[in-house]
Amino acid sequence: MSKDLVVILTALNLEYQAVRRKLTGPQVHLHERGTRFEVGTVQGTSCRVALGLTNKGNHSAAVIAERAIQEFSPVAVLFVGVAGSLWDTARLGDVVMATHVYAYHGGTSEDDGLKARPRVWEAAHGISQLGSHLARVNDWADDRPGHGRAPQVRFGAIAAGEVVQNSKISAEAQWIRQHYNDALAIEMEAAGVAQAGHLNGAPVAIIRGISDRADGTKSSAKDRNWQPRAAANAAAFATRLAVELVGEQEQIAMPQADRAHTTDRLNKHVSNTAHNSTVGIMAGSVNESSVYLNTDPKATSPADLVAELHGFREHLKRHHADGALDDDTYREALAELGFARRAARENTPESPKRALMALKRLRGLIAEFPELVARLAPLVVAAGGLS
């Protein structure tokens, strides 16, 4: 198994591009049968993603998913894109992560009607638990001006069929709601991917952004406006999930002695003995013989925070000039820092939250640099305290 790689598949080019924008350095990887994947790295992380396009339908999705699993032996397969909501529980723009998938077109036709005979695949327990955790933490969304309310993650069944569902009153729509009334969303590929994962022993997660109501409004101007946002939200949650999945594998693969060392570092407590005396230090981070101290936040107002963030920019610049921060990470870090500064300057009721979210994303980008993490920590605390 490739412990640093997750496969992400999409059915539509719109969905593909939403995921691709999350990657740096994507390179074409050609399967021997002609299927093209792109392999890149999630921005600011060591998580590799093999991205592929399945086109519409469960059958096509199953074939491409199996090829991807055989080719890459991934940590997991994530199917990412948009879907229609069957109920008002999930609002437009929200993300649905499947707890289980129904292949709802299984059935038997009898004199007294069509009887349902679905196939069902449950999501892997570990992925479900991790997805629920990320939803609770709730720092995965792309928090950008003009995007309205933050999307929420919903967990429930997803129904996968062989036709585009775009009616609330058709006979099939009523049949689906009668027999699969716990399904939150409906689409056309999840069953194929779930089947491929089941046959190959690969964990699968189905992640869908809600772009329409499957009620006759598909292809409307409203649907066209929501599709890119729903796809972007699904991509944001999926790539965050991929990073966490790879991180867990790296932790599992780490030798026991290194794991113990990592745990000691996370305790952030160092005892030094010198001249027959013991000194206890509460450290922000420790890297071999270097100790980086956290201090109390200096920023007590939005203006103070803006000034402190401006100073932090110089530390980023120095790390980049020294070659520690690569160009892509440096560029992304500056973008998040700039967004945090703009949010702090706005000084509105929502600006502290937006600043905090940007700083958390920045913290993820610089996680490999203890000095920067230690300098950023009090600013994250200060941004949270302004809300």
C-alpha positions as CSV (number, residue, x, y, z in Angstrom):
1,M,0.0,0.0,0.0
2,S,1.2,3.5,-0.8
3,K,1.0,5.1,2.7
4,D,1.3,8.7,1.4
5,L,-1.2,8.5,-1.5
6,V,-5.0,8.8,-1.7
7,V,-7.0,8.3,-4.9
8,I,-9.6,11.0,-5.6
9,L,-12.1,10.3,-8.5
10,T,-14.7,12.6,-10.0
11,A,-17.3,12.2,-12.7
12,L,-17.4,15.7,-14.1
13,N,-14.6,18.0,-15.3
14,L,-16.0,20.8,-13.1
15,E,-15.5,18.5,-10.1
16,Y,-12.0,17.4,-11.3
17,Q,-10.9,21.0,-11.6
18,A,-12.1,21.8,-8.1
19,V,-9.9,19.1,-6.7
20,R,-7.0,19.9,-9.0
21,R,-6.9,23.4,-7.7
22,K,-6.0,22.0,-4.3
23,L,-2.9,20.2,-5.6
24,T,0.6,21.4,-6.4
25,G,2.8,20.0,-9.1
26,P,0.3,17.6,-10.8
27,Q,2.0,15.2,-13.2
28,V,0.3,13.0,-15.7
29,H,0.4,9.3,-14.9
30,L,-0.7,7.0,-17.8
31,H,-2.3,3.7,-17.1
32,E,-1.3,0.9,-19.5
33,R,-4.9,0.9,-20.9
34,G,-4.9,4.6,-21.6
35,T,-6.6,6.0,-18.5
36,R,-5.0,9.2,-17.5
37,F,-4.5,10.2,-13.9
38,E,-2.7,13.3,-12.5
39,V,-0.6,12.8,-9.3
40,G,0.1,15.9,-7.2
41,T,0.5,16.9,-3.6
42,V,-2.1,18.7,-1.5
43,Q,-0.9,22.2,-0.9
44,G,1.3,22.6,2.1
45,T,1.4,18.9,3.0
46,S,3.2,15.7,2.1
47,C,-0.1,14.0,1.1
48,R,-0.1,12.8,-2.5
49,V,-3.3,12.5,-4.5
50,A,-3.9,10.5,-7.7
51,L,-6.7,12.3,-9.4
52,G,-8.9,10.7,-12.1
53,L,-12.0,11.3,-14.1
54,T,-14.5,8.5,-14.4
55,N,-17.3,10.2,-16.5
56,K,-21.0,9.6,-15.6
57,G,-22.5,6.3,-14.4
58,N,-21.8,3.5,-11.9
59,H,-20.3,1.2,-14.5
60,S,-17.7,3.6,-15.7
61,A,-16.9,4.7,-12.2
62,A,-16.4,1.1,-11.1
63,V,-13.9,0.3,-13.9
64,I,-11.8,3.5,-13.3
65,A,-11.9,3.0,-9.5
66,E,-10.6,-0.6,-9.9
67,R,-7.9,0.6,-12.2
68,A,-6.8,3.3,-9.8
69,I,-6.7,0.8,-6.9
70,Q,-4.6,-1.7,-8.8
71,E,-2.3,1.0,-10.1
72,F,-1.7,3.0,-6.9
73,S,-2.6,0.7,-3.9
74,P,-3.9,3.8,-2.1
75,V,-4.6,4.5,1.5
76,A,-8.2,5.1,0.4
77,V,-10.4,6.0,-2.5
78,L,-12.5,9.2,-2.3
79,F,-15.3,9.9,-4.8
80,V,-15.9,13.6,-4.9
81,G,-18.4,15.8,-6.7
82,V,-21.9,17.2,-6.6
83,A,-25.3,15.6,-6.0
84,G,-28.9,16.4,-5.7
85,S,-30.6,16.6,-2.3
86,L,-33.6,14.5,-1.6
87,W,-34.7,16.3,1.5
88,D,-34.3,19.8,3.0
89,T,-31.9,18.4,5.6
90,A,-28.9,19.2,3.4
91,R,-28.9,22.8,2.1
92,L,-27.4,23.9,-1.2
93,G,-23.6,24.1,-0.7
94,D,-23.5,21.6,2.2
95,V,-21.4,18.5,1.9
96,V,-22.8,15.0,2.4
97,M,-20.5,12.1,3.4
98,A,-22.1,8.7,2.9
99,T,-22.5,6.5,5.8
100,H,-23.7,3.9,3.3
101,V,-24.5,3.7,-0.4
102,Y,-27.7,2.3,-2.0
103,A,-27.6,0.9,-5.5
104,Y,-31.3,1.6,-5.7
105,H,-32.1,0.2,-9.2
106,G,-32.0,-3.4,-8.0
107,G,-35.6,-4.8,-7.8
108,T,-38.2,-7.2,-9.1
109,S,-41.2,-6.3,-11.1
110,E,-44.3,-8.1,-9.9
111,D,-48.1,-7.9,-10.6
112,D,-48.6,-5.6,-7.6
113,G,-45.7,-3.3,-8.4
114,L,-41.9,-2.9,-8.3
115,K,-40.3,-4.4,-5.2
116,A,-37.0,-3.0,-4.1
117,R,-33.9,-5.2,-3.9
118,P,-31.1,-2.8,-3.2
119,R,-27.4,-3.6,-2.7
120,V,-25.8,-1.6,0.1
121,W,-22.2,-0.8,1.0
122,E,-21.3,0.8,4.3
123,A,-18.5,3.2,4.6
124,A,-15.3,2.0,6.4
125,H,-15.6,2.6,10.1
126,G,-12.2,4.4,10.4
127,I,-13.0,6.8,7.5
128,S,-16.5,7.5,9.0
129,Q,-15.0,8.3,12.4
130,L,-12.4,10.6,10.9
131,G,-14.9,12.4,8.7
132,S,-17.1,13.0,11.8
133,H,-14.1,14.4,13.7
134,L,-13.2,16.8,10.9
135,A,-16.9,18.0,10.8
136,R,-16.8,18.7,14.5
137,V,-13.5,20.6,14.2
138,N,-15.1,22.5,11.4
139,D,-12.0,24.3,10.0
140,W,-11.9,22.6,6.6
141,A,-14.0,25.0,4.5
142,D,-12.5,27.6,2.1
143,D,-13.6,30.7,4.0
144,R,-13.6,33.4,1.3
145,P,-15.5,36.7,1.0
146,G,-18.8,36.5,-0.8
147,H,-19.3,32.8,-0.2
148,G,-22.1,33.4,2.3
149,R,-22.7,31.0,5.2
150,A,-20.2,28.3,5.9
151,P,-21.1,24.9,4.5
152,Q,-22.0,22.1,6.9
153,V,-21.1,18.4,6.6
154,R,-24.0,16.0,6.8
155,F,-23.8,12.2,7.3
156,G,-26.3,9.7,5.9
157,A,-27.1,7.4,3.0
158,I,-26.5,8.3,-0.6
159,A,-28.7,6.7,-3.3
160,A,-26.9,5.8,-6.6
161,G,-28.9,4.9,-9.7
162,E,-28.5,4.8,-13.5
163,V,-30.6,7.8,-14.5
164,V,-30.5,11.5,-13.8
165,Q,-33.2,12.2,-11.2
166,N,-34.7,15.6,-11.7
167,S,-38.3,15.4,-10.4
168,K,-40.2,15.3,-7.2
169,I,-43.5,14.0,-8.7
170,S,-42.4,11.3,-11.2
171,A,-43.2,7.7,-10.4
172,E,-39.5,6.9,-9.8
173,A,-39.1,9.9,-7.5
174,Q,-42.0,8.8,-5.4
175,W,-40.6,5.2,-5.4
176,I,-37.2,6.4,-4.3
177,R,-38.7,8.4,-1.4
178,Q,-40.8,5.5,-0.4
179,H,-38.1,2.8,-0.3
180,Y,-35.0,4.9,0.4
181,N,-36.4,7.7,2.6
182,D,-33.2,7.9,4.7
183,A,-31.1,8.8,1.7
184,L,-29.9,12.5,1.9
185,A,-28.7,12.7,-1.6
186,I,-28.9,11.0,-5.0
187,E,-26.3,10.6,-7.8
188,M,-25.0,8.1,-10.4
189,E,-21.5,6.8,-9.5
190,A,-21.2,6.0,-5.8
191,A,-22.4,2.4,-6.1
192,G,-19.8,1.6,-8.7
193,V,-16.9,3.0,-6.7
194,A,-18.2,1.3,-3.5
195,Q,-18.3,-2.0,-5.3
196,A,-14.8,-1.6,-6.6
197,G,-13.5,-0.8,-3.2
198,H,-15.3,-3.7,-1.7
199,L,-13.9,-6.2,-4.2
200,N,-10.3,-4.8,-3.8
201,G,-10.3,-4.3,0.0
202,A,-9.8,-0.5,-0.4
203,P,-11.6,1.9,2.0
204,V,-14.0,4.2,0.1
205,A,-15.5,7.5,1.1
206,I,-18.2,9.2,-1.0
207,I,-18.2,13.0,-0.6
208,R,-20.8,15.1,-2.4
209,G,-21.5,18.8,-2.4
210,I,-25.2,19.6,-2.8
211,S,-25.8,21.6,-5.9
212,D,-29.5,21.1,-6.6
213,R,-32.8,19.6,-5.1
214,A,-33.3,16.9,-7.7
215,D,-36.7,18.5,-8.2
216,G,-36.8,19.7,-11.8
217,T,-34.4,22.7,-11.3
218,K,-31.4,21.0,-12.8
219,S,-29.7,23.0,-15.6
220,S,-31.4,26.1,-14.3
221,A,-29.4,29.3,-13.8
222,K,-29.5,28.6,-10.0
223,D,-28.1,25.1,-10.5
224,R,-25.3,26.4,-12.7
225,N,-24.4,28.9,-10.0
226,W,-24.4,26.4,-7.2
227,Q,-22.5,23.6,-9.0
228,P,-19.0,25.3,-8.8
229,R,-19.5,26.2,-5.1
230,A,-20.8,22.7,-4.2
231,A,-17.9,21.1,-6.0
232,A,-15.4,23.4,-4.3
233,N,-16.8,22.6,-0.9
234,A,-16.7,18.8,-1.6
235,A,-13.1,19.2,-2.8
236,A,-12.1,21.2,0.3
237,F,-13.5,18.6,2.7
238,A,-12.1,15.6,0.7
239,T,-8.5,16.9,0.5
240,R,-8.6,17.7,4.2
241,L,-9.8,14.1,4.8
242,A,-7.0,12.8,2.5
243,V,-4.3,14.7,4.4
244,E,-5.6,13.3,7.7
245,L,-5.8,9.7,6.4
246,V,-2.2,9.9,5.2
247,G,-1.1,11.4,8.5
248,E,-2.6,8.5,10.4
249,Q,-0.8,6.0,8.1
250,E,2.5,7.8,8.7
251,Q,1.9,7.7,12.5
252,I,1.1,4.0,12.3
253,A,4.2,3.3,10.3
254,M,6.4,5.2,12.6
255,P,8.7,3.1,14.7
256,Q,7.7,2.8,18.3
257,A,10.7,4.8,19.6
258,D,9.9,7.7,17.2
259,R,6.3,7.7,18.2
260,A,7.3,8.0,21.8
261,H,9.6,10.9,20.9
262,T,6.8,12.6,19.0
263,T,4.5,12.2,22.0
264,D,7.1,13.8,24.2
265,R,7.4,16.7,21.8
266,L,3.7,17.2,21.8
267,N,3.8,17.4,25.6
268,K,5.9,20.5,25.1
269,H,7.6,20.2,28.4
270,V,11.4,20.1,28.7
271,S,13.5,19.6,31.8
272,N,17.1,20.8,31.6
273,T,19.7,20.1,34.2
274,A,22.6,22.5,34.5
275,H,24.9,23.3,37.4
276,N,23.1,20.8,39.6
277,S,19.8,22.5,39.1
278,T,16.7,21.5,37.2
279,V,14.8,24.0,35.0
280,G,11.3,23.2,33.7
281,I,10.3,24.9,30.5
282,M,6.9,25.1,29.0
283,A,7.9,25.2,25.3
284,G,5.8,26.1,22.3
285,S,7.8,23.5,20.3
286,V,11.0,21.6,20.6
287,N,13.3,20.6,17.7
288,E,16.3,18.6,18.9
289,S,18.3,21.1,20.9
290,S,16.3,24.1,19.9
291,V,13.4,25.3,22.2
292,Y,10.8,27.8,20.9
293,L,8.8,29.6,23.5
294,N,5.2,30.7,23.2
295,T,4.5,34.1,24.7
296,D,1.2,35.6,25.7
297,P,-0.6,37.1,22.7
298,K,0.4,40.7,22.2
299,A,-2.6,41.5,20.0
300,T,-5.5,42.7,22.1
301,S,-7.3,44.5,19.3
302,P,-7.8,44.1,15.6
303,A,-5.3,46.8,14.9
304,D,-2.7,45.1,17.1
305,L,-3.4,41.8,15.3
306,V,-2.9,43.4,11.9
307,A,0.5,44.8,13.1
308,E,1.6,41.4,14.5
309,L,0.6,39.6,11.3
310,H,2.6,42.1,9.3
311,G,5.6,41.2,11.5
312,F,5.0,37.5,11.0
313,R,5.3,38.1,7.2
314,E,9.0,38.9,7.7
315,H,9.6,35.6,9.4
316,L,8.0,33.8,6.4
317,K,10.1,35.8,4.1
318,R,13.3,34.9,5.9
319,H,12.4,31.2,5.9
320,H,11.8,31.4,2.2
321,A,15.0,33.2,1.5
322,D,16.9,30.6,3.5
323,G,15.4,27.9,1.3
324,A,13.4,26.3,4.1
325,L,10.0,27.2,2.6
326,D,9.5,26.2,-1.0
327,D,8.0,28.6,-3.5
328,D,4.5,26.9,-3.5
329,T,4.2,26.7,0.3
330,Y,5.5,30.3,0.7
331,R,3.0,31.6,-1.9
332,E,0.1,29.8,-0.2
333,A,1.3,30.9,3.3
334,L,1.4,34.6,2.1
335,A,-2.1,34.2,0.7
336,E,-3.6,32.9,4.0
337,L,-1.7,35.6,5.9
338,G,-3.0,38.3,3.6
339,F,-6.5,37.0,4.0
340,A,-6.2,37.0,7.8
341,R,-4.9,40.6,7.8
342,R,-7.7,41.8,5.6
343,A,-10.3,40.1,7.8
344,A,-8.8,41.6,10.9
345,R,-8.8,45.1,9.3
346,E,-12.5,44.8,8.5
347,N,-13.4,44.8,12.2
348,T,-16.9,43.3,11.7
349,P,-18.6,40.7,13.8
350,E,-17.6,38.0,11.4
351,S,-14.0,39.1,10.8
352,P,-12.4,37.5,13.8
353,K,-13.7,34.1,12.7
354,R,-12.5,34.6,9.2
355,A,-9.1,35.7,10.4
356,L,-8.9,32.7,12.8
357,M,-9.8,30.2,10.0
358,A,-7.1,31.7,7.7
359,L,-4.5,31.4,10.5
360,K,-5.4,27.8,11.2
361,R,-4.9,27.0,7.5
362,L,-1.6,28.9,7.7
363,R,-0.6,26.8,10.7
364,G,-1.2,23.7,8.6
365,L,1.1,25.0,5.8
366,I,4.0,25.7,8.2
367,A,3.6,22.7,10.5
368,E,7.1,21.4,9.6
369,F,8.7,24.6,10.9
370,P,8.7,24.7,14.8
371,E,9.9,28.3,15.0
372,L,7.2,29.6,12.7
373,V,4.5,27.5,14.5
374,A,5.6,28.9,17.9
375,R,5.5,32.5,16.6
376,L,2.1,31.9,15.0
377,A,0.5,30.2,18.1
378,P,-0.1,33.4,20.1
379,L,-1.6,35.1,17.0
380,V,-4.1,32.2,16.6
381,V,-5.0,32.6,20.2
382,A,-5.4,36.4,19.9
383,A,-7.6,36.0,16.8
384,G,-9.8,33.6,18.7
385,G,-10.0,36.0,21.6
386,L,-11.2,38.9,19.5
387,S,-14.4,37.1,18.6
